[in-house]
Amino acid sequence: TGVRPSQPDGLFGVLNMKMHKLRAALEQRLQDTSTKVNVMRHLTQLRYHLDTALKWTVGCSEIGALSEYTVTQVRQLTAQARNLAPAVFVFSKRIENVVCQKEKELRKAALNRGVQGSGDTASGGTRGFDLGTTDSVDKANSIISDLASDCGTQRADTVVT
């Protein structure tokens, strides 16, 4: 008798529910006619990034560089909100916390999914994301070692006259 039908299932359900509530509050603030133009611009940008984060799911191709970009943008918007109004800053910080938490949990889930689902242990057992291994650094060093100069030309492309 204590379970409601609208009860979210799992961590991602709770995070999505929080994001939907924040989105509704954001829309309400945007509809307020007494809101200053710079605050409305700020809230509109937050809405875009919140909508982007709402689309993220486990295994989504946007998790990685694109989600990191969104998190960075939300953090910058929150930092800028300090100059607008205390209430806008607090609201932006709430959105930032939820977006960051969802992105972090999705990265963890993708990493765990890659470890469980892949039989490739030579690359550390991960398929999706490289969150700290030196494999990508080794690949970059091997590419750089083939260069003939600082300008990026390959040895095979260099003609001595």
C-alpha positions in Angstrom: 0.0 0.0 0.0 3.0 2.4 0.5 4.2 2.3 -3.1 3.0 4.9 -5.5 2.7 4.3 -9.2 4.9 7.4 -9.9 7.7 6.0 -7.9 11.0 6.1 -9.9 12.9 2.9 -10.3 16.6 3.0 -9.6 19.1 5.9 -9.3 18.5 7.1 -12.9 14.8 7.2 -12.3 15.3 9.4 -9.2 17.8 11.7 -11.1 15.4 12.0 -14.1 12.5 12.8 -11.7 14.6 15.6 -10.1 15.6 16.9 -13.5 11.9 17.0 -14.6 11.0 18.9 -11.4 13.8 21.4 -12.0 12.7 21.7 -15.6 9.2 22.6 -14.5 10.5 25.2 -12.0 12.7 26.6 -14.8 9.8 27.0 -17.1 7.8 28.7 -14.4 10.7 31.2 -13.9 10.9 31.8 -17.6 7.1 32.5 -17.8 7.5 35.2 -15.1 7.2 38.6 -16.9 9.1 40.5 -14.2 12.3 38.5 -14.9 15.2 40.5 -16.2 16.5 39.9 -19.7 19.9 38.7 -18.6 18.4 36.2 -16.1 16.0 34.9 -18.8 19.0 34.4 -21.2 20.8 32.5 -18.4 17.7 30.3 -17.7 17.2 29.6 -21.4 20.7 28.3 -21.7 20.3 26.2 -18.5 17.1 24.8 -20.0 18.9 23.7 -23.1 21.6 21.9 -21.2 19.1 20.4 -18.8 17.1 19.0 -21.8 20.3 17.6 -23.2 21.1 15.8 -19.9 17.5 14.5 -19.7 18.1 12.6 -23.0 21.1 10.7 -21.6 20.7 7.0 -20.9 23.0 4.1 -20.1 24.9 3.2 -23.2 24.1 6.5 -24.9 26.7 7.6 -27.4 26.7 11.1 -26.0 28.3 10.0 -22.7 31.9 11.0 -22.9 33.2 14.1 -24.6 29.7 15.5 -25.3 28.4 15.0 -21.8 31.6 16.5 -20.4 31.1 19.5 -22.5 27.5 19.9 -21.2 28.7 19.6 -17.6 31.4 22.2 -18.3 28.9 24.6 -19.8 26.5 24.2 -16.8 29.3 24.8 -14.4 30.3 28.0 -16.2 26.7 29.1 -16.2 26.5 28.5 -12.5 29.7 30.5 -11.9 28.2 33.4 -14.0 25.0 33.2 -12.0 26.8 34.6 -8.9 26.7 38.0 -10.6 22.9 37.8 -11.4 21.1 37.1 -8.2 21.4 34.8 -5.2 18.2 32.9 -6.0 19.4 32.3 -9.6 22.8 31.1 -8.3 21.1 28.6 -5.9 18.8 27.4 -8.6 21.7 27.0 -11.1 23.7 25.1 -8.5 20.8 22.6 -8.0 20.7 22.0 -11.7 24.5 21.7 -11.9 24.6 19.1 -9.1 21.9 16.9 -10.7 23.5 17.1 -14.2 26.9 16.3 -12.8 25.6 13.4 -10.7 23.8 11.9 -13.7 26.8 12.2 -16.0 29.1 10.6 -13.3 26.7 7.7 -12.7 26.3 7.1 -16.4 30.0 7.0 -16.9 30.3 4.5 -14.0 27.5 2.4 -15.5 29.1 2.4 -18.9 32.4 1.4 -17.4 30.8 -1.4 -15.4 28.9 -2.5 -18.5 32.1 -2.6 -20.6 33.9 -4.6 -18.0 31.1 -7.2 -17.6 30.3 -7.4 -21.3 33.7 -7.5 -22.9 36.1 -10.4 -23.1 39.0 -8.1 -24.2 41.3 -7.9 -21.2 44.3 -6.5 -23.2 42.8 -3.1 -23.2 42.0 -3.2 -19.5 38.6 -4.8 -20.0 36.8 -1.7 -21.1 35.1 -1.1 -24.4 33.5 2.3 -24.0 35.5 4.8 -22.1 39.1 5.3 -21.1 38.8 7.0 -17.7 42.4 6.9 -16.7 44.4 4.2 -18.4 47.6 5.0 -20.2 46.7 3.1 -23.3 45.6 6.2 -25.2 48.8 8.0 -24.1 50.9 5.2 -25.5 49.0 5.3 -28.8 49.5 9.1 -29.0 53.2 8.7 -28.3 53.6 6.1 -31.1 51.9 8.5 -33.6 54.1 11.4 -32.6 57.3 9.3 -32.9 56.7 8.9 -36.6 56.8 12.7 -37.1 59.9 14.2 -38.7 59.6 17.7 -37.2 57.6 20.0 -34.9 55.4 21.0 -37.8 53.8 17.6 -38.0 55.1 16.2 -41.3 55.6 12.5 -41.7 59.1 11.2 -42.6 57.8 9.6 -45.7 56.3 13.0 -46.8 59.6 14.9 -46.4 61.6 15.2 -49.5 65.2 16.3 -49.3 66.4 18.4 -52.2 
